[in-house]
Amino acid sequence: MRDPLYFFNSLLDRADMSLKRTDDWRDRAAAELMSTVLGRAQIQGDVLVMLEHLPEVAEAVTGAAGRARSWHRLARGGRTAAEWIPRGPFDAATLRLPTSKDELDMAVHAAASVLTEGAPLWVYGANDEGAGSAARVIEPVMGSARTVESGGRCRVLEAIQPAGAPRVGGTLEDWRLCTPVEFPDGLREWISYPGLFAHGRVDEGTQALLEAMRSTSMTGQHILDFACGSGVVGAFLAALEPSVLVDFLDVDAVALAAVGKNLPGARRIASDGFAALEGERYDLIVSNPPYHTGKAQTPEVVEGLVRGAPEHLEIGGSLVFVTQRRLPMGALMASTFGRVEVLLDAGPHRVWYGEK
């Protein structure tokens, strides 16, 4: 194995490339534009606010004398997350544009399943997130979708719930995708849902992490799969060593729903980073952490994983995670862990090891 100092020195030479959060202008501009539309529409009934984490949209509903009910997939900011929308009916709905087209398709179907006849659905987001092409996903479900407001490099599209529209795709299980995944103990049918990272496949970063884990001796019995997605990494480790106990943590309630289907009885933890793990410790924390939210690079998850892991590791416990090679992790790892190694350095990915 190459001396890890080789990597640290090269990364320290590029200290000016320290991880920084990309400006969240898309979220702010999109919420402001949607609030403008709501102020003009003056919907006074029940409004479903979907996938919006800023408060302005729900506040605009209330300001128009409406009753806002929010649906969050992500357990951030102390919010309670749910795998599916609340039961209707609703007199209107707003939908912050999701990252992927399949998640948008699922969310539009979900909204259509609870909207009353003639109720508007507003879908909004930045143009470079795909707002301009969102109509192609909306129209097969709700008919014509038109731009009703634009500005700040964002737009709001409006579609009206047609009379007699079929209520299809109105449960999470309608969107289940099963694909075969090879584990050490054999092939399994693996369940995923729209909006999960690498939906319906095992991505290259996870493959690199699993390859590194095959050659790493696991010490201890208690493992945390951090930012677990559908649970592939934790399930792989449990298949390598059936005696271990694996907990699965993710901020996304839909991800944890997938874990529940793939690994019945597994402990699932809804948490934004380590927030829900006060006082808990593990022998091994393993992760393929996200470093993008939509178009924006958000390195806080990776940084939070590295900085927060020692507090949740037993003495001698370890953190193993995969990142893209371009992310400058060496200095952060060296300042956080007593022993650091690079377990795998191939292609665009690097697998890091830190021991407490």
C-alpha positions as CSV (number, residue, x, y, z in Angstrom):
1,M,0.0,0.0,0.0
2,R,1.3,3.5,-0.9
3,D,2.4,5.7,1.9
4,P,-0.6,7.9,2.8
5,L,1.7,10.9,3.3
6,Y,2.1,10.9,-0.5
7,F,-1.5,11.8,-0.8
8,F,-1.5,14.2,2.2
9,N,1.4,16.2,0.9
10,S,-0.2,16.7,-2.5
11,L,-3.5,17.7,-1.0
12,L,-1.9,20.1,1.5
13,D,-0.2,21.8,-1.5
14,R,-3.7,22.6,-2.6
15,A,-5.0,23.9,0.7
16,D,-6.8,26.7,-1.1
17,M,-9.2,24.0,-2.4
18,S,-10.7,23.5,1.0
19,L,-14.3,22.2,1.0
20,K,-16.9,25.0,0.8
21,R,-20.6,25.0,0.4
22,T,-21.9,26.1,-3.0
23,D,-24.2,29.0,-2.7
24,D,-27.8,28.0,-2.2
25,W,-29.2,30.7,-4.5
26,R,-31.4,28.2,-6.4
27,D,-33.3,27.3,-3.2
28,R,-33.8,30.9,-2.2
29,A,-34.7,32.2,-5.7
30,A,-37.1,29.4,-6.3
31,A,-38.9,29.8,-3.0
32,E,-39.2,33.6,-3.5
33,L,-40.7,33.1,-6.9
34,M,-43.2,30.4,-5.7
35,S,-44.2,32.7,-2.8
36,T,-45.0,35.5,-5.3
37,V,-47.4,33.1,-7.2
38,L,-49.1,32.0,-4.0
39,G,-49.6,35.6,-2.9
40,R,-51.3,36.3,-6.2
41,A,-53.4,33.1,-6.2
42,Q,-54.8,33.6,-2.7
43,I,-55.6,29.9,-2.2
44,Q,-57.5,29.7,1.1
45,G,-58.0,25.9,1.4
46,D,-55.6,23.1,2.3
47,V,-52.3,23.4,0.4
48,L,-49.8,20.5,0.2
49,V,-46.2,21.9,0.3
50,M,-43.9,19.2,-1.1
51,L,-40.1,18.9,-0.8
52,E,-39.5,22.5,0.2
53,H,-37.1,22.9,3.1
54,L,-37.2,26.7,3.3
55,P,-40.1,28.3,5.3
56,E,-41.1,31.0,2.8
57,V,-43.5,28.9,0.8
58,A,-45.5,27.6,3.7
59,E,-45.5,31.1,5.2
60,A,-46.9,32.5,1.9
61,V,-49.7,29.9,2.0
62,T,-50.6,31.0,5.6
63,G,-50.3,34.7,4.6
64,A,-52.9,34.1,1.9
65,A,-55.2,32.6,4.6
66,G,-54.6,29.0,3.4
67,R,-53.6,26.0,5.5
68,A,-50.2,24.6,4.7
69,R,-49.3,21.0,5.3
70,S,-45.7,20.2,4.4
71,W,-44.3,16.9,3.2
72,H,-40.6,16.3,3.8
73,R,-38.6,13.3,2.7
74,L,-35.5,14.6,4.5
75,A,-35.2,14.7,8.3
76,R,-33.3,18.0,8.3
77,G,-33.5,21.0,10.7
78,G,-35.4,19.0,13.3
79,R,-38.2,18.2,10.8
80,T,-40.1,15.0,10.9
81,A,-39.7,13.1,7.6
82,A,-42.1,10.7,6.0
83,E,-41.8,8.3,3.1
84,W,-45.1,9.4,1.5
85,I,-47.3,12.4,1.3
86,P,-50.2,13.0,3.8
87,R,-53.7,11.9,2.8
88,G,-55.8,14.6,1.1
89,P,-57.8,16.0,-0.3
90,F,-55.9,19.2,-1.0
91,D,-57.1,22.4,-2.8
92,A,-53.6,23.1,-4.2
93,A,-50.1,21.7,-4.1
94,T,-46.6,23.2,-4.5
95,L,-43.7,21.0,-5.6
96,R,-40.0,22.0,-5.3
97,L,-38.4,20.5,-8.4
98,P,-36.7,17.2,-7.4
99,T,-33.2,16.2,-8.7
100,S,-34.2,13.4,-11.0
101,K,-37.0,13.0,-13.6
102,D,-38.1,9.7,-12.0
103,E,-38.5,11.4,-8.6
104,L,-40.4,14.3,-10.3
105,D,-42.7,11.7,-12.0
106,M,-43.4,10.0,-8.7
107,A,-44.0,13.3,-6.9
108,V,-46.4,14.6,-9.6
109,H,-48.4,11.3,-9.5
110,A,-48.5,11.6,-5.7
111,A,-49.8,15.1,-5.8
112,A,-52.4,14.2,-8.5
113,S,-53.7,11.4,-6.2
114,V,-54.7,13.9,-3.5
115,L,-55.7,17.0,-5.4
116,T,-59.4,18.0,-5.8
117,E,-60.8,18.5,-9.3
118,G,-59.7,21.9,-10.7
119,A,-56.9,22.2,-8.1
120,P,-53.6,23.7,-9.2
121,L,-50.2,22.0,-8.9
122,W,-47.3,24.4,-9.1
123,V,-43.8,22.9,-9.9
124,Y,-40.9,25.3,-9.4
125,G,-37.2,25.4,-9.5
126,A,-34.1,26.7,-11.3
127,N,-33.8,26.6,-15.1
128,D,-30.5,24.7,-14.8
129,E,-32.2,22.1,-12.6
130,G,-34.5,21.2,-15.5
131,A,-37.5,23.5,-14.8
132,G,-37.8,24.3,-18.4
133,S,-38.3,20.7,-19.4
134,A,-40.5,19.7,-16.4
135,A,-43.7,20.1,-18.4
136,R,-42.9,17.0,-20.3
137,V,-43.1,15.0,-17.1
138,I,-46.1,16.8,-15.7
139,E,-48.4,16.8,-18.8
140,P,-48.9,13.0,-19.1
141,V,-50.3,13.1,-15.6
142,M,-52.2,16.4,-15.3
143,G,-52.5,17.7,-18.8
144,S,-51.2,21.1,-20.0
145,A,-48.5,22.7,-17.9
146,R,-47.6,26.4,-18.5
147,T,-45.1,28.8,-17.1
148,V,-46.9,31.3,-14.9
149,E,-43.9,33.1,-13.4
150,S,-40.2,33.4,-14.1
151,G,-37.3,35.3,-12.8
152,G,-34.0,35.0,-11.0
153,R,-33.1,32.1,-13.3
154,C,-36.1,30.1,-12.0
155,R,-39.6,29.4,-13.1
156,V,-43.0,28.2,-11.8
157,L,-45.1,25.9,-13.9
158,E,-48.8,25.4,-13.3
159,A,-51.0,22.4,-14.1
160,I,-54.7,22.0,-13.2
161,Q,-56.1,18.7,-11.9
162,P,-58.5,17.6,-14.7
163,A,-61.9,16.1,-14.1
164,G,-62.1,12.3,-13.9
165,A,-58.3,11.9,-13.8
166,P,-57.2,8.3,-12.9
167,R,-55.6,8.2,-9.5
168,V,-52.5,6.0,-10.3
169,G,-49.1,5.9,-8.7
170,G,-50.5,7.1,-5.5
171,T,-48.5,4.9,-3.1
172,L,-44.8,4.5,-2.6
173,E,-45.0,0.8,-3.5
174,D,-46.3,1.7,-6.9
175,W,-42.8,3.0,-7.6
176,R,-40.8,0.0,-6.3
177,L,-37.9,-1.1,-8.6
178,C,-36.3,-4.5,-8.1
179,T,-32.9,-5.2,-9.6
180,P,-30.5,-8.2,-9.0
181,V,-27.5,-7.4,-6.9
182,E,-24.7,-9.8,-6.2
183,F,-23.7,-10.2,-2.5
184,P,-21.1,-12.5,-1.0
185,D,-23.8,-15.0,-0.1
186,G,-25.5,-14.9,-3.5
187,L,-27.8,-12.9,-5.8
188,R,-30.6,-10.9,-4.2
189,E,-33.5,-8.9,-5.7
190,W,-32.8,-5.4,-4.4
191,I,-35.5,-2.8,-3.9
192,S,-35.1,0.9,-4.6
193,Y,-37.3,3.9,-5.2
194,P,-37.1,7.1,-7.2
195,G,-34.9,9.8,-5.8
196,L,-32.4,7.4,-4.2
197,F,-28.8,7.8,-5.3
198,A,-27.9,5.2,-8.0
199,H,-31.6,4.2,-8.2
200,G,-31.8,0.7,-9.6
201,R,-28.0,0.0,-9.8
202,V,-24.8,-0.2,-7.7
203,D,-22.8,2.9,-8.5
204,E,-19.0,2.9,-9.1
205,G,-18.2,4.5,-5.8
206,T,-20.1,1.8,-3.8
207,Q,-18.4,-0.8,-5.9
208,A,-15.0,0.7,-5.0
209,L,-15.9,0.8,-1.3
210,L,-17.1,-2.8,-1.3
211,E,-13.9,-3.9,-3.1
212,A,-11.8,-2.3,-0.4
213,M,-14.0,-3.8,2.4
214,R,-13.4,-7.3,1.0
215,S,-9.7,-7.1,1.9
216,T,-10.2,-5.2,5.2
217,S,-10.6,-7.3,8.4
218,M,-13.6,-6.1,10.3
219,T,-13.0,-5.8,14.0
220,G,-15.9,-5.6,16.4
221,Q,-19.5,-6.5,16.0
222,H,-21.4,-3.2,15.8
223,I,-21.4,-1.3,12.4
224,L,-23.1,1.8,11.2
225,D,-23.9,2.3,7.5
226,F,-23.9,6.1,7.4
227,A,-26.0,7.7,4.5
228,C,-27.1,4.2,3.8
229,G,-29.4,4.7,0.8
230,S,-31.2,1.4,0.1
231,G,-28.7,-0.4,2.4
232,V,-26.3,-2.1,-0.1
233,V,-23.1,-1.4,1.9
234,G,-24.4,-2.6,5.2
235,A,-26.0,-5.6,3.7
236,F,-22.8,-6.5,2.0
237,L,-20.8,-6.4,5.3
238,A,-23.5,-8.5,7.0
239,A,-23.2,-11.0,4.3
240,L,-19.4,-11.1,4.7
241,E,-19.7,-11.6,8.4
242,P,-23.2,-12.7,9.5
243,S,-22.4,-12.2,13.2
244,V,-22.1,-8.4,12.9
245,L,-25.0,-6.1,13.9
246,V,-25.5,-3.3,11.3
247,D,-27.5,-0.1,11.9
248,F,-28.7,1.9,8.9
249,L,-28.7,5.7,9.0
250,D,-30.0,8.1,6.4
251,V,-31.7,11.6,6.2
252,D,-34.1,10.3,3.6
253,A,-37.3,8.6,4.8
254,V,-37.7,6.9,1.4
255,A,-34.2,5.4,1.7
256,L,-35.1,3.9,5.1
257,A,-38.3,2.5,3.6
258,A,-36.1,0.7,1.0
259,V,-33.9,-0.7,3.8
260,G,-37.0,-1.9,5.6
261,K,-38.0,-3.9,2.5
262,N,-34.5,-5.2,1.7
263,L,-33.6,-6.0,5.3
264,P,-36.7,-6.7,7.4
265,G,-35.9,-6.1,11.1
266,A,-32.9,-4.0,10.6
267,R,-32.5,-0.9,12.8
268,R,-33.2,2.2,10.8
269,I,-32.3,5.7,12.0
270,A,-33.6,8.8,10.5
271,S,-31.0,11.4,11.1
272,D,-29.3,14.5,9.6
273,G,-25.7,13.4,10.1
274,F,-25.0,12.1,13.6
275,A,-27.8,14.3,15.2
276,A,-29.9,11.3,16.3
277,L,-27.0,9.2,17.7
278,E,-26.2,10.9,21.0
279,G,-24.1,8.6,23.1
280,E,-24.0,5.7,20.7
281,R,-20.7,4.2,19.6
282,Y,-19.7,1.7,16.9
283,D,-16.7,-0.5,16.1
284,L,-16.9,0.5,12.4
285,I,-18.7,3.3,10.5
286,V,-18.8,2.8,6.7
287,S,-20.2,5.2,4.1
288,N,-20.5,6.3,0.6
289,P,-21.6,9.9,1.6
290,P,-23.3,12.3,-0.8
291,Y,-21.5,15.5,-1.8
292,H,-24.1,17.0,-4.1
293,T,-27.7,18.2,-3.5
294,G,-29.2,18.7,-6.9
295,K,-26.8,21.0,-8.8
296,A,-25.0,22.3,-5.7
297,Q,-21.9,20.7,-4.2
298,T,-22.6,20.3,-0.5
299,P,-19.4,19.0,1.2
300,E,-20.9,19.4,4.7
301,V,-22.0,15.8,4.8
302,V,-18.5,14.5,4.1
303,E,-16.9,16.9,6.5
304,G,-19.5,16.2,9.2
305,L,-18.9,12.4,8.7
306,V,-15.2,12.8,9.3
307,R,-15.3,15.3,12.1
308,G,-18.2,13.6,13.9
309,A,-17.2,9.9,13.5
310,P,-14.6,9.8,16.4
311,E,-17.3,10.7,18.9
312,H,-19.3,7.7,17.8
313,L,-16.4,5.2,17.5
314,E,-15.1,2.9,20.2
315,I,-11.5,3.1,21.0
316,G,-9.7,1.4,18.1
317,G,-12.8,1.8,16.0
318,S,-12.5,2.9,12.4
319,L,-14.2,5.0,9.7
320,V,-14.1,3.7,6.1
321,F,-15.6,5.8,3.3
322,V,-15.3,6.5,-0.4
323,T,-15.1,9.8,-2.1
324,Q,-14.2,11.2,-5.5
325,R,-10.4,11.6,-5.8
326,R,-10.8,15.3,-6.5
327,L,-12.1,16.0,-3.0
328,P,-9.2,17.2,-0.7
329,M,-9.7,14.9,2.3
330,G,-6.1,14.3,3.4
331,A,-5.5,17.2,5.7
332,L,-8.9,16.7,7.4
333,M,-8.4,13.0,7.9
334,A,-4.9,13.6,9.3
335,S,-6.1,16.1,11.8
336,T,-9.0,13.9,13.0
337,F,-7.6,10.4,13.2
338,G,-4.5,8.9,14.8
339,R,-4.0,6.5,11.9
340,V,-5.0,7.1,8.3
341,E,-4.6,5.0,5.2
342,V,-5.9,5.0,1.7
343,L,-7.3,1.5,1.1
344,L,-8.0,1.9,-2.6
345,D,-7.0,4.5,-5.1
346,A,-8.3,3.7,-8.5
347,G,-10.2,5.5,-11.3
348,P,-12.1,8.5,-10.0
349,H,-12.5,7.1,-6.5
350,R,-10.5,6.9,-3.3
351,V,-11.4,4.8,-0.2
352,W,-10.2,6.3,3.1
353,Y,-9.5,4.6,6.4
354,G,-9.3,6.4,9.7
355,E,-8.7,4.7,13.1
356,K,-9.5,6.3,16.4
